[in-house]
Amino acid sequence: MGVLDEIKSRIDIADLIGREVELRRAGRLYKGVCPFHPDRNPSFFVYPDQWTYHCFGCGAHGSGIDFVMNRRGLSFAEALALLAREAGVELQPARPEAPGQADRILAANQLAAEFYQAMLRQHRPARAYLAGRGLDLPTVQAFGLGYAPADGTALLDRLTAAGFDVDLLVTAGLVVRREGGVVDRLRDRVIFPIRDAGGRVVGFGGRVLKEGDPKYLNTPDTPVFKKGEVLYGLDLARAGIREAGAAVVVEGYFDVITAHQFGFKNVVGTLGTAITPAQARLLKNFCETVILCLDADPAGQAATRRALDLLWRDLADRTVPVFEGGRRARLSFRDGPGLNVRVALVPAGKDPDEAIRQDPELFRRAVADARPVLDFLIELLPQRFDLSLAEGKSAAAREVAPLLQAVPDPVVRGHYVQKLARSLRVAEADLRPLVTGERPRRGPDQPVEAAGVDLDPDRQKEEELLALLFRHPELKALADDLSPDHFGREKTRILFIAWRQAEDGSWVAALPPELADYYRELADRPLHGDEPERAIESFRDRLRLLEAARLRRALELRDLAIAEAEAAGDIEGAMRLLQAGEELARERQRILGLKTTG
């Protein structure tokens, strides 16, 4: 998981904006008086699931980062740093790795793991805590659990005595620099060594013994450790995964450890975050089926959905996800066999650790009864949308349609179209244009679309425009008409903001590593219309399409807000929103060269 996704997962945008704007709930959304213009009727909406806000009065729109930038007058880098500090996420600008550095860090990590294990043998309260969690000695030893002393430099002293340089230990995330000097990062905590699939110690997690904040603290990203690229317990679960033909994915350290102690040897953990594409690719080396196992209560189901949404969104950058094979949801990649992704729900209010200790057979049944991911997402729609309203049905259909579009087998796709139609209580024929991408037949009074115009420009157009700007610095003088709102994807939006605020070429080096890599990918990408004599024309053509997409997204947000207002019985508010969108619709039609109605 990248820095931006880490921040979004840890900071609730409604809480963030609610510190400056009095918000009240409007269904699944929040609304209040806009802080960016004089606003008598609440026209400012916050969309927690999308981590965005939108004002239907002045058009202000953006993410949590945009809100902080605009309200506090900060640059992108300053706003990102502020939110990263609040979220407890460490920013590490992209920088080259010194030769041999990784091997030295791995050696330091191994010695640190042995030190922590020795400290556990000497610390009775830590051993008592682990025993209280139900862990026996063989399990503690198998996972290499340890204890970090409260002494602020115990590990530092041990490693520097062994010849390790302090700068290397800082880079490894084992120690941190403070105003008073250098101290151990993890202190007075139970330690969980994090090992890669080959058993090498690449990082550590630590849990406080008593009350404290944060309860869990992990090694930051280092040259040998990226949180979203490692699965906890995989080194011990490899054989069990191959034998079972499936991996069960949970979130926490104790979920994994308890599962293994009770004989579930194919369980791995995501280190407390949603599963990432890199973790999915890692698992496909060992199995064909991945079962996401999370809490069955509403919060747990929301976490499951966020995990699936994130996995799907990030995979779309590098892979072609599809579903095939009967009723089994299959997530495939360009470069190899796919993964059957299923969802298992443990009893409501319990995490896997508690469920297993209470009744191992109940957990076993939950895994055996795991639902294919498409079935799960469709069955979740009534809890997320008001399907008694036309707008709610439309929003639900548009959320699932991109997943169904990726199903290559027409029989399987037809099965899920039928299932979605039954859930929404609409005709299958009404869903097929969304799923197939085909346009419905036009009636005589319907507007005719301009030839060759893409009404729903995807990320490719955003990336093409950015690539054009990166390769032609002279276009910056024309970019005044371009705003962050023209970028619907978080990565392209943030990259544009950083580029626009840059004063020299050093801005790329200050980006988080995943964004720096993304910049280089776009800057090197072959591009139609890149010739110097065509650059200005290409820029204006792409800007026109992105402006149409911006207006389309604003209308979609309006429709969602209308649905929530009607569900709450706020007919007057729904009518205001309807009127607010009329000018947006007319402007979009004008840009695309469509006939206006009414």
C-alpha positions in Angstrom: 0.0 0.0 0.0 1.4 3.4 -1.0 1.7 6.5 1.2 -1.6 8.0 -0.1 -3.6 4.9 0.5 -2.1 4.5 4.0 -3.2 8.1 4.8 -6.7 7.5 3.4 -7.1 4.3 5.3 -6.2 6.0 8.6 -7.9 9.4 8.4 -11.7 9.6 8.1 -12.3 12.5 5.7 -15.6 13.4 7.5 -13.6 13.8 10.7 -10.9 15.8 8.9 -13.4 18.2 7.3 -15.7 18.2 10.3 -13.1 20.0 12.3 -13.8 23.1 10.2 -17.2 22.6 8.8 -20.3 21.6 10.8 -21.4 18.4 9.1 -24.6 16.4 9.5 -25.2 12.9 8.2 -27.2 12.6 4.9 -27.6 8.9 4.5 -24.1 7.5 3.7 -22.9 11.1 3.0 -22.4 14.2 5.1 -23.5 17.7 4.2 -22.9 21.2 5.5 -22.5 24.9 4.6 -19.7 25.3 2.1 -16.5 26.9 3.6 -15.4 28.1 0.2 -18.2 30.5 -0.7 -21.2 32.3 1.0 -23.7 29.5 1.4 -27.1 29.7 3.1 -28.5 26.3 2.1 -26.1 23.4 2.8 -24.7 22.6 -0.6 -21.4 21.0 0.5 -21.2 17.2 0.5 -18.6 14.8 1.8 -18.3 11.3 0.3 -16.5 9.1 2.8 -16.2 6.1 0.5 -14.5 8.1 -2.1 -12.5 10.3 0.3 -13.8 13.4 -1.6 -15.9 16.5 -1.1 -18.0 18.5 -3.6 -20.0 21.7 -3.4 -23.0 22.0 -5.7 -23.0 25.8 -5.2 -19.5 26.9 -6.1 -18.1 23.7 -7.6 -15.3 23.2 -5.1 -14.2 19.6 -5.3 -11.3 17.6 -4.1 -9.8 15.0 -1.8 -8.8 15.4 1.9 -5.4 16.6 0.7 -7.0 19.3 -1.4 -9.1 20.4 1.5 -6.1 20.9 3.7 -4.2 22.7 0.9 -7.1 25.1 0.2 -8.2 25.8 3.7 -4.7 26.3 5.2 -2.9 27.7 2.1 -0.4 24.9 2.0 1.5 23.4 -0.9 0.9 19.7 -1.8 4.1 18.6 -0.1 3.2 20.5 3.1 -0.3 19.1 3.1 0.9 15.6 2.5 3.5 15.9 5.2 0.9 17.2 7.7 -1.6 14.4 7.0 1.2 11.8 7.0 2.3 12.9 10.5 -1.3 12.8 11.7 -1.8 9.3 10.2 1.5 8.0 11.6 2.8 7.4 8.1 6.5 8.0 7.4 7.3 9.8 4.2 10.4 8.5 2.4 11.3 10.3 -0.8 12.5 8.1 -3.6 16.3 7.8 -3.5 18.8 5.3 -4.9 19.8 2.4 -2.9 23.5 2.0 -2.0 25.2 -1.1 -3.3 25.2 -3.9 -0.6 22.9 -1.9 1.6 20.1 -4.4 1.5 22.4 -7.3 2.7 23.6 -5.2 5.6 20.1 -4.3 6.6 19.0 -7.9 6.5 22.0 -8.9 8.7 21.0 -6.1 11.2 17.4 -7.3 11.2 18.4 -10.9 11.9 20.6 -9.8 14.8 17.8 -7.6 16.1 15.4 -10.5 16.0 17.8 -12.7 18.0 18.2 -9.8 20.5 14.4 -9.4 20.9 14.0 -13.1 21.4 16.6 -13.2 24.1 14.9 -10.2 25.9 11.6 -12.1 25.9 13.2 -14.9 27.8 14.2 -12.4 30.5 10.9 -10.5 30.6 8.2 -12.2 32.6 5.4 -9.7 31.9 5.8 -10.0 28.2 5.8 -13.9 28.4 2.7 -13.6 30.6 1.0 -11.4 28.1 1.5 -13.9 25.3 0.4 -16.7 27.5 -2.7 -14.7 28.3 -3.4 -14.5 24.5 -3.4 -18.3 24.5 -0.1 -18.9 22.8 2.0 -21.9 23.7 5.8 -22.0 23.7 6.3 -23.9 20.4 4.1 -21.3 18.6 6.0 -18.4 20.2 9.3 -19.9 19.0 8.0 -20.8 15.5 7.1 -17.1 14.9 10.2 -15.8 16.6 8.3 -13.6 19.0 10.3 -11.3 21.2 10.3 -8.3 23.5 11.8 -4.8 23.0 13.1 -3.4 26.3 11.8 -0.1 27.6 15.4 1.2 27.7 15.6 3.6 24.8 19.0 2.5 23.4 19.2 -1.2 24.2 19.0 -2.4 20.6 21.1 0.5 19.4 23.9 -0.4 21.8 23.7 -4.1 20.8 23.9 -3.4 17.0 26.5 -0.7 17.1 28.7 -3.0 19.3 28.3 -5.6 16.5 29.7 -3.1 14.0 26.6 -1.7 12.4 26.6 2.0 11.4 24.0 4.3 13.0 22.9 5.7 9.6 22.3 2.2 8.3 20.2 1.4 11.4 18.1 4.5 10.7 17.6 3.5 7.1 16.6 0.0 8.3 13.9 1.6 10.6 15.4 0.0 13.7 16.3 3.3 15.3 15.1 6.9 14.9 16.7 10.2 15.4 15.3 12.5 18.1 16.3 15.9 19.3 18.2 14.3 22.1 20.0 11.7 19.9 19.2 8.3 18.4 16.9 5.9 20.2 15.3 2.5 19.4 12.1 2.7 17.3 10.3 -0.1 19.3 10.4 0.1 23.1 8.5 -1.8 25.7 6.6 -3.8 23.1 6.0 -7.4 22.2 7.8 -8.0 18.9 6.6 -9.8 15.8 9.5 -10.4 13.3 8.2 -9.9 9.8 9.8 -12.4 7.4 9.6 -12.7 3.7 8.6 -15.9 1.9 12.2 -17.1 2.2 12.3 -16.6 5.9 14.5 -13.5 5.9 13.6 -10.9 8.6 12.7 -7.8 6.6 11.0 -5.8 9.4 9.2 -5.8 12.7 5.9 -5.1 14.3 5.5 -4.2 17.9 2.5 -4.2 20.3 2.3 -2.3 23.5 2.0 -4.4 26.6 -0.4 -2.1 28.4 -2.4 0.9 27.2 -0.7 3.1 24.7 -0.9 4.8 21.3 -0.3 3.6 18.7 -1.2 0.1 19.9 0.7 -1.4 17.0 3.8 0.1 15.4 5.6 -1.3 12.3 8.9 -0.8 10.6 8.5 2.0 8.0 9.2 1.2 4.4 12.9 0.5 3.9 15.1 -0.9 1.0 14.1 -4.4 2.1 10.6 -3.9 3.4 7.5 -2.5 1.8 4.4 -3.1 3.9 2.1 -3.8 1.0 4.5 -6.3 -0.6 4.9 -8.7 2.4 2.5 -11.2 3.9 3.0 -12.0 7.6 3.5 -15.8 8.2 3.9 -16.7 4.5 7.3 -18.4 5.3 5.5 -20.8 7.7 2.3 -21.1 5.6 3.9 -22.0 2.2 3.5 -25.7 2.6 0.0 -25.4 4.1 -1.1 -23.2 1.2 0.2 -25.6 -1.4 -1.4 -28.6 0.4 -4.8 -26.8 0.7 -4.6 -25.2 -2.7 -5.8 -22.0 -1.1 -4.5 -19.1 1.1 -6.7 -17.6 3.9 -5.9 -13.9 4.3 -6.6 -12.2 7.6 -5.4 -8.8 8.9 -3.6 -9.1 12.3 -0.6 -10.7 13.8 -2.6 -12.7 16.4 -5.1 -13.8 13.8 -2.3 -15.5 11.9 -0.5 -16.9 14.9 -3.6 -18.3 16.6 -4.8 -19.9 13.3 -1.5 -21.7 12.9 -1.5 -22.9 16.6 -5.0 -24.4 16.0 -3.9 -26.2 12.8 -4.9 -23.7 10.1 -1.5 -23.7 8.4 -2.5 -21.9 5.3 -3.3 -18.5 6.9 -1.3 -15.4 6.2 -1.8 -11.7 7.3 -1.8 -8.3 5.5 -0.2 -6.5 8.4 -3.5 -4.8 9.3 -4.3 -3.3 5.9 -6.4 -4.2 2.8 -4.8 -6.8 0.6 -2.7 -5.2 -2.2 -2.0 -6.2 -5.8 1.6 -7.0 -4.8 0.4 -9.4 -2.1 -2.0 -11.0 -4.5 0.8 -11.6 -7.0 2.9 -13.1 -4.2 0.2 -15.6 -3.3 -0.4 -16.7 -6.9 3.1 -18.3 -6.7 1.7 -20.8 -4.2 -2.0 -21.3 -4.9 -5.0 -20.5 -7.1 -7.5 -19.5 -4.5 -7.4 -16.6 -2.0 -10.0 -16.4 0.7 -10.3 -13.0 2.4 -11.5 -13.6 6.0 -12.9 -10.7 7.8 -15.5 -9.7 10.5 -19.1 -10.2 9.4 -20.5 -7.1 11.1 -21.2 -4.0 9.0 -17.8 -2.5 9.7 -16.1 -5.7 8.7 -18.1 -6.0 5.5 -17.2 -2.4 4.7 -13.5 -3.3 5.3 -13.9 -6.2 3.0 -15.4 -4.0 0.3 -12.7 -1.4 0.7 -10.1 -4.2 0.4 -11.7 -5.5 -2.8 -12.1 -2.0 -4.3 -8.5 -1.1 -3.6 -7.3 -4.4 -5.0 -9.3 -4.0 -8.1 -8.4 -0.3 -8.6 -4.7 -0.9 -8.2 -4.6 -4.0 -10.3 -6.2 -2.0 -13.1 -2.9 -0.1 -13.4 -0.9 -3.2 -14.3 -3.2 -6.2 -15.0 -6.3 -7.4 -16.7 -8.6 -8.7 -14.0 -11.3 -11.1 -15.2 -13.7 -13.6 -13.7 -14.2 -17.0 -15.2 -14.9 -20.6 -14.4 -18.5 -21.4 -13.3 -19.5 -19.5 -10.1 -15.9 -19.1 -8.9 -14.7 -15.5 -9.1 -11.3 -15.5 -10.8 -8.9 -12.6 -10.8 -6.4 -13.1 -13.6 -3.1 -11.4 -14.5 -1.4 -10.9 -17.8 1.6 -12.8 -16.9 0.4 -16.0 -15.3 -2.4 -18.0 -13.8 -5.1 -16.2 -11.9 -6.5 -16.2 -8.4 -10.0 -17.3 -7.3 -11.0 -14.6 -4.9 -13.6 -15.5 -2.3 -14.8 -13.9 0.9 -15.4 -15.7 4.2 -17.2 -14.0 7.1 -16.5 -14.9 10.6 -19.2 -14.3 13.3 -20.2 -10.7 13.7 -18.2 -8.7 16.3 -15.3 -11.2 16.3 -11.9 -11.2 14.6 -10.4 -14.5 13.4 -8.3 -14.8 16.5 -11.3 -14.7 18.9 -13.4 -16.9 16.6 -10.8 -19.6 16.4 -10.1 -19.7 20.1 -13.9 -19.8 20.9 -14.8 -22.4 18.3 -12.2 -23.7 15.7 -15.0 -25.6 13.9 -17.0 -22.4 13.4 -14.0 -20.8 11.7 -13.4 -23.9 9.6 -17.0 -23.7 8.3 -16.7 -20.0 7.6 -13.7 -20.7 5.3 -15.4 -23.7 3.7 -18.5 -21.6 2.9 -16.5 -18.6 1.5 -18.5 -16.8 -1.2 -17.2 -15.9 -4.7 -16.3 -12.2 -4.7 -18.9 -11.2 -7.2 -21.7 -12.9 -5.3 -20.6 -11.2 -2.2 -20.5 -7.7 -3.7 -23.9 -8.1 -5.3 -25.4 -9.4 -2.1 -24.0 -6.4 -0.3 -25.7 -3.9 -2.5 -29.0 -3.6 -0.5 -27.0 -2.6 2.6 -25.2 0.1 0.7 -27.9 1.6 -1.6 -31.5 2.4 -1.3 -32.8 0.0 -3.9 -36.4 1.3 -3.5 -35.3 4.4 -5.5 -34.4 4.6 -9.1 -31.3 6.6 -8.3 -30.2 4.0 -5.8 -30.6 1.2 -8.4 -28.7 3.2 -11.0 -25.8 3.9 -8.6 -25.6 0.3 -7.5 -25.6 -1.0 -11.1 -22.8 1.4 -12.1 -20.7 0.3 -9.3 -20.8 -3.4 -10.2 -20.9 -2.9 -14.0 -17.1 -2.5 -14.4 -16.5 -5.8 -12.7 -19.0 -7.6 -14.9 -17.4 -6.0 -18.0 -14.2 -7.8 -17.2 -15.8 -11.3 -17.3 -14.6 -12.9 -20.6 -16.9 -15.9 -20.5 -20.4 -14.7 -21.8 -22.2 -17.5 -19.9 -20.6 -16.5 -16.6 -21.2 -12.8 -17.3 -24.9 -13.6 -18.2 -25.2 -15.5 -14.9 -24.1 -12.4 -12.9 -26.2 -10.0 -15.0 -29.2 -12.1 -14.1 -28.2 -12.1 -10.4 -27.7 -8.3 -10.5 -31.1 -7.8 -12.3 -32.9 -9.8 -9.6 -31.2 -8.0 -6.8 -32.1 -4.6 -8.3 -35.5 -5.7 -9.6 -34.9 -4.4 -13.1 -34.9 -6.0 -16.5 -31.7 -7.6 -17.7 -31.9 -5.6 -20.9 -31.5 -2.4 -18.9 -28.2 -3.6 -17.5 -26.6 -5.0 -20.6 -25.5 -1.6 -22.1 -23.7 -0.9 -18.8 -22.0 -4.3 -18.8 -21.2 -4.7 -22.5 -20.2 -1.1 -23.1 -22.6 -1.0 -26.0 -24.8 2.1 -26.4 -28.6 1.5 -26.4 -30.5 2.1 -29.5 -31.4 5.8 -29.9 -34.9 7.0 -30.1 -35.8 9.7 -32.6 -35.7 12.4 -29.9 -32.5 11.4 -28.2 -29.4 13.5 -28.7 -26.9 12.3 -31.3 -23.3 12.0 -29.9 -20.4 13.7 -31.7 -18.5 11.2 -33.8 -15.5 9.7 -32.1 -16.2 11.4 -28.7 -15.6 9.3 -25.6 -18.2 10.3 -23.1 -16.5 8.5 -20.3 -12.7 9.1 -20.6 -10.7 6.7 -18.5 -7.4 7.1 -16.8 -5.6 6.7 -20.1 -6.7 10.2 -21.2 -5.5 11.7 -17.8 -2.2 9.9 -18.2 -1.8 11.0 -21.8 -2.3 14.6 -20.9 0.2 14.4 -18.0 2.7 12.7 -20.3 2.2 15.6 -22.8 2.9 18.2 -20.0 5.9 16.3 -18.7 7.5 16.1 -22.2 6.6 19.7 -23.3 7.5 22.2 -20.6 6.3 25.0 -22.9 2.7 23.8 -22.4 2.7 24.9 -18.7 1.7 28.4 -19.9 -1.5 26.9 -21.3 -2.3 24.8 -18.2 -4.1 27.7 -16.4 -7.3 26.2 -17.6 -6.4 22.8 -16.2 -7.3 22.1 -12.5 -7.0 19.1 -10.2 -10.7 18.6 -10.7 -10.0 17.4 -14.2 -8.3 14.3 -12.8 -10.7 11.7 -11.4 -7.9 9.3 -10.3 -6.0 10.0 -7.1 -2.6 9.3 -8.5 -3.0 11.4 -11.6 -4.5 14.2 -9.6 -1.7 14.3 -7.0 0.9 14.1 -9.7 -0.6 17.1 -11.5 -0.7 19.1 -8.3 2.9 18.4 -7.5 3.9 19.3 -11.1 2.0 22.5 -11.1 3.5 23.7 -7.8 7.1 22.7 -8.9 9.6 25.5 -9.2 12.4 23.4 -10.7 13.2 19.8 -11.7 13.9 18.7 -8.2 10.2 18.1 -7.5 10.3 14.5 -8.6 12.9 13.5 -6.0 10.6 14.8 -3.3 7.8 12.5 -4.3 6.9 9.3 -2.4 8.6 6.4 -4.3 5.4 5.0 -5.9 4.6 8.5 -7.4 8.1 9.0 -8.6 8.0 5.7 -10.4 4.6 6.6 -11.8 6.0 9.9 -13.1 8.9 8.2 -14.8 6.5 5.6 -16.4 4.4 8.4 -17.9 7.3 10.5 -19.0 8.7 7.6 -21.0 5.4 6.4 -22.4 5.0 6.5 -26.3 2.3 9.1 -27.1 0.2 9.8 -30.2 0.3 13.5 -31.0 3.6 14.1 -29.2 5.2 15.9 -32.1 6.2 19.4 -31.3 4.1 20.9 -34.0 1.0 19.0 -32.7 1.6 19.3 -28.9 -0.7 22.4 -28.4 -3.5 20.9 -30.4 -3.2 17.5 -28.6 -3.3 19.3 -25.3 -6.5 21.2 -26.1 -8.2 18.1 -27.4 -7.4 16.1 -24.3 -8.4 19.1 -22.0 -11.8 19.2 -23.7 -12.4 15.5 -23.0 -11.2 15.8 -19.4 -13.5 18.8 -18.8 -16.5 16.7 -20.0 -15.4 13.9 -17.6 -15.2 16.4 -14.7 -18.7 17.5 -15.4 -19.9 13.9 -15.6 -18.4 13.1 -12.3 -20.0 16.1 -10.7 -23.4 14.9 -12.1 -22.8 11.5 -10.7 -22.0 12.9 -7.2 -25.2 15.0 -7.5 -27.2 11.9 -8.3 -25.8 10.1 -5.3 -26.6 13.1 -3.0 -30.2 13.2 -4.5 -30.7 9.5 -3.7 -29.6 10.1 -0.1 -31.8 13.2 0.3 -34.8 11.4 -1.0 -34.1 8.4 1.2 -34.1 10.7 4.2 -37.3 12.4 3.1 -35.6 15.7 2.2 -37.5 16.4 -1.0 -36.7 20.1 -0.9 -33.0 19.4 -0.7 -33.3 16.9 -3.5 -35.0 19.5 -5.7 -32.2 22.0 -5.0 -29.6 19.5 -6.0 -31.5 18.6 -9.2 -31.6 22.3 -10.2 -28.0 22.7 -9.3 -27.0 20.0 -11.9 -29.0 21.4 -14.8 -26.3 23.9 -15.8 -23.6 21.2 -15.4 -25.5 18.9 -17.8 -26.0 21.8 -20.4 -22.3 22.7 -20.2 -21.2 19.1 -20.7 -23.5 18.8 -23.7 -22.0 22.0 -25.2 -18.4 20.7 -24.7 -19.1 17.4 -26.4 -21.1 19.0 -29.2 -24.4 17.4 -28.2 -27.8 18.8 -28.8 -29.3 20.5 -25.7 -32.7 19.4 -24.5 -35.5 21.5 -23.0 
